[in-house]
């Protein structure tokens, strides 16, 4: 390091984190809100052809959907980079999750208390993989009809799995969720599963 500038020869440590959850829960919004770079998105317009498989109850204004992933980045000092990968929410795209999860330190499972059952597949997925995760309750319009304890019981989470409230639209809120995940993963002595893909 010379005169407070980062050493260009030093390669920062990459930390891969997934942002997962059900359809329309705010994954793309969260990645976009916290990323310091323009988010890479693989969104397509919802069509009438998908009306039978895409349940828009509670997210009637949704017009696009992620079909592969969202990607964003956050620099933490000069020596750490968080790479955020938002997963697609619909079941027909879940085959992408295995590739995205390779090398990840852990995951944020976003949940909408209006459609809580939509987060069950993501919770099951990360529990089976043994990857650390936190459940982030995306409080749409500041609404939180249930307590964290009620949500924890409804999902059937282990007592040590963090559950936090957030607003996926707000950068500071998203960062707090990511800090909670990294601290949880460190407390568990987690190492990334697989290799960085």
C-alpha positions as CSV (number, residue, x, y, z in Angstrom):
1,X,0.0,0.0,0.0
2,X,1.4,3.4,-1.0
3,X,0.0,6.7,0.3
4,X,-3.3,5.1,1.4
5,X,-3.9,3.5,-2.1
6,X,-4.7,-0.2,-2.4
7,X,-1.9,-2.3,-3.7
8,X,-2.9,-3.2,-7.3
9,X,-0.9,-6.5,-7.0
10,X,-3.0,-7.7,-4.2
11,X,-6.0,-9.8,-5.2
12,X,-9.0,-9.4,-2.8
13,X,-10.6,-12.4,-1.2
14,X,-13.9,-13.2,-2.9
15,X,-16.9,-14.1,-0.7
16,X,-19.9,-15.5,-2.6
17,X,-23.3,-15.1,-1.1
18,X,-26.7,-16.2,-2.5
19,X,-29.9,-14.3,-2.1
20,X,-32.7,-16.8,-2.5
21,X,-36.4,-17.2,-1.8
22,X,-39.8,-17.5,-3.5
23,X,-41.2,-15.8,-6.6
24,X,-41.6,-12.0,-6.2
25,X,-40.1,-11.8,-2.7
26,X,-37.6,-9.0,-3.5
27,X,-34.3,-10.8,-4.4
28,X,-33.5,-8.7,-7.5
29,X,-34.5,-5.6,-5.5
30,X,-32.2,-6.5,-2.6
31,X,-29.2,-7.3,-4.8
32,X,-29.7,-4.0,-6.8
33,X,-30.1,-2.0,-3.6
34,X,-26.8,-3.1,-2.0
35,X,-24.6,-3.5,-5.0
36,X,-22.0,-0.8,-5.6
37,X,-22.0,-1.6,-9.3
38,X,-24.8,-1.8,-11.8
39,X,-26.5,-5.1,-11.3
40,X,-26.4,-7.8,-13.9
41,X,-29.9,-9.0,-14.3
42,X,-31.4,-11.9,-16.4
43,X,-35.0,-10.8,-16.3
44,X,-37.7,-11.6,-18.8
45,X,-41.2,-10.1,-19.1
46,X,-44.0,-12.2,-17.5
47,X,-46.4,-13.4,-20.2
48,X,-49.9,-14.9,-20.4
49,X,-48.2,-18.3,-21.2
50,X,-46.8,-18.5,-17.7
51,X,-50.0,-17.4,-15.9
52,X,-50.8,-21.0,-15.0
53,X,-47.5,-21.5,-13.2
54,X,-46.6,-18.1,-11.9
55,X,-48.8,-17.3,-8.9
56,X,-49.1,-13.5,-8.8
57,X,-51.2,-13.4,-5.6
58,X,-49.8,-10.7,-3.5
59,X,-47.4,-9.4,-6.2
60,X,-50.0,-8.4,-8.9
61,X,-47.8,-5.5,-10.1
62,X,-44.9,-7.7,-10.9
63,X,-44.0,-7.5,-14.6
64,X,-40.6,-9.3,-14.9
65,X,-39.0,-12.3,-13.4
66,X,-35.4,-13.6,-13.0
67,X,-34.7,-16.6,-15.2
68,X,-31.0,-17.3,-14.4
69,X,-29.5,-14.9,-11.7
70,X,-28.9,-11.4,-10.6
71,X,-25.3,-10.4,-9.8
72,X,-24.0,-7.5,-7.7
73,X,-20.8,-6.7,-5.8
74,X,-19.8,-4.9,-2.6
75,X,-16.2,-4.0,-1.6
76,X,-15.4,-4.5,2.1
77,X,-12.1,-2.7,2.6
78,X,-9.5,-3.4,0.0
79,X,-9.1,-7.1,0.8
80,X,-12.6,-8.5,0.7
81,X,-15.3,-8.5,-2.0
82,X,-18.8,-9.8,-1.5
83,X,-20.3,-11.2,-4.7
84,X,-24.0,-11.5,-4.5
85,X,-26.0,-13.9,-6.6
86,X,-29.8,-13.6,-6.7
87,X,-31.4,-16.9,-7.5
88,X,-34.5,-17.3,-9.7
89,X,-37.7,-17.9,-7.6
90,X,-39.9,-20.1,-9.8
91,X,-39.6,-23.9,-9.4
92,X,-38.9,-24.5,-13.1
93,X,-35.6,-22.6,-12.7
94,X,-34.4,-24.2,-9.5
95,X,-31.9,-26.4,-11.4
96,X,-29.7,-23.2,-11.6
97,X,-29.4,-23.2,-7.7
98,X,-26.9,-26.0,-7.6
99,X,-24.5,-24.1,-9.8
100,X,-25.0,-20.8,-8.0
101,X,-24.5,-22.4,-4.6
102,X,-21.1,-23.9,-5.4
103,X,-18.5,-22.0,-3.4
104,X,-21.0,-19.9,-1.5
105,X,-20.3,-19.0,2.1
106,X,-24.0,-18.9,2.8
107,X,-27.4,-17.5,1.8
108,X,-30.0,-15.0,2.6
109,X,-33.5,-16.5,2.3
110,X,-35.9,-13.6,1.7
111,X,-39.4,-14.3,3.0
112,X,-42.7,-12.4,2.6
113,X,-44.9,-13.0,5.6
114,X,-48.0,-12.6,3.3
115,X,-46.8,-15.8,1.4
116,X,-44.5,-17.4,4.0
117,X,-44.8,-20.9,2.5
118,X,-42.9,-19.7,-0.6
119,X,-39.7,-19.6,1.4
120,X,-39.9,-23.3,2.6
121,X,-38.1,-24.7,-0.5
122,X,-35.2,-22.3,-0.1
123,X,-34.9,-23.1,3.7
124,X,-35.0,-26.9,2.9
125,X,-32.4,-26.5,0.2
126,X,-29.8,-24.8,2.4
127,X,-30.5,-27.0,5.4
128,X,-29.9,-30.1,3.2
129,X,-26.7,-28.6,1.9
130,X,-25.5,-27.7,5.3
131,X,-24.9,-24.1,4.2
132,X,-25.4,-21.3,6.7
133,X,-28.3,-19.1,6.0
134,X,-30.4,-16.4,7.6
135,X,-34.1,-15.7,7.0
136,X,-34.8,-12.0,6.2
137,X,-38.4,-11.0,6.5
138,X,-39.0,-8.4,3.7
139,X,-41.5,-6.0,5.4
140,X,-43.4,-4.7,2.4
141,X,-44.7,-1.2,3.2
142,X,-43.4,-1.6,6.8
143,X,-46.0,-4.3,7.5
144,X,-45.0,-7.1,9.9
145,X,-48.2,-9.0,10.8
146,X,-46.3,-11.7,12.7
147,X,-43.5,-11.7,15.3
148,X,-40.1,-13.1,14.5
149,X,-40.9,-16.0,17.0
150,X,-44.1,-16.8,15.2
151,X,-42.3,-16.9,11.8
152,X,-39.5,-19.0,13.2
153,X,-42.1,-21.5,14.5
154,X,-44.0,-21.5,11.3
155,X,-40.9,-22.3,9.2
156,X,-39.6,-24.8,11.8
157,X,-36.1,-23.2,12.0
158,X,-33.2,-24.4,14.2
159,X,-32.9,-22.0,17.2
160,X,-29.5,-20.8,16.0
161,X,-30.7,-19.7,12.5
162,X,-31.0,-15.9,12.5
163,X,-34.3,-14.3,11.5
164,X,-34.2,-10.6,10.9
165,X,-36.5,-7.9,9.5
166,X,-35.5,-5.9,6.4
167,X,-36.6,-3.7,3.7
168,X,-35.1,-5.1,0.5
169,X,-35.4,-1.6,-1.2
170,X,-33.0,0.0,1.3
171,X,-29.3,-0.3,1.0
172,X,-28.6,0.0,4.8
173,X,-31.2,-2.6,5.6
174,X,-29.7,-5.1,3.0
175,X,-26.2,-4.5,4.4
176,X,-27.4,-5.3,7.9
177,X,-28.8,-8.6,6.6
178,X,-25.5,-9.5,4.9
179,X,-23.5,-8.6,8.1
180,X,-25.8,-10.9,10.0
181,X,-25.2,-13.7,7.5
182,X,-21.4,-13.3,7.5
183,X,-21.3,-13.3,11.3
184,X,-23.5,-16.4,11.5
185,X,-21.3,-18.2,9.0
186,X,-18.2,-17.3,10.9
187,X,-19.7,-18.4,14.2
188,X,-20.4,-21.7,12.5
189,X,-16.8,-22.0,11.2
190,X,-18.3,-22.2,7.7
191,X,-16.2,-22.6,4.6
192,X,-17.6,-22.4,1.1
193,X,-19.3,-25.5,-0.1
194,X,-17.5,-26.7,-3.3
195,X,-15.4,-24.4,-5.4
196,X,-16.1,-20.9,-6.7
197,X,-18.0,-21.3,-10.0
